[in-house]
Amino acid sequence: MPNYHQHLFIGFFVSAILILSLHFIFHLNLINANMLTTLVIVTLIFSLLPDIDHRSSKISVFLHFLFLLVVLAFFTKLITFNFSSILIIAVVVGLEVYHLIFAKSNWKHRQFPHSFTFGFFSLIVLYLITSSWIAIFVGGITFFSHILIDGHLFEAIEKDKKFWKFFN
């Protein structure tokens, strides 16, 4: 079972390959402070995001910290209410509620967040927040790398089939 160090290492490795490829092949100027900061944050989050349903995962600790920051910012009126901030608040609160209800402390934690559907919805939210296709590519490739490294590619596809079958 890979640990969070391995997920982060592989996530940053594939992100670096993607970023350098886009920079040198398509001549996209991605090597600037704002874009690199965004891509590092996206890589950190999406490399670990599928483990959001494990009680003691690093992404869960980050989620709890982020939830506290959102609550503090809300009560101290530091938040400027616009579409992005409301979306971020809704996502953080929604993930926190999901985590409190469904998170497990063992190997059975691989539920809906270990599906490509969850990754797809997460990427939509990422795009609504960043409006960056590059961030979407980096988030998608690092999310996919997590599922691949876990060795649960076919299980993720089965979870997706069950999810979409529910709507038919």
PEFEN-V608848 format. One record per helix or strand of 2 or more residues. SS is the DSSP state (H for helix, E for strand). FROM is the first residue (numbers start at 0). TO is the last residue. Records with the same first field share a line. If there is no record, write none. Layout:
BEGIN
SS = FROM-TO / FROM-TO
END
This chain:
BEGIN
H = 3-24 / 32-52 / 57-74 / 82-101 / 106-108 / 111-113 / 115-129 / 132-149 / 152-164
END
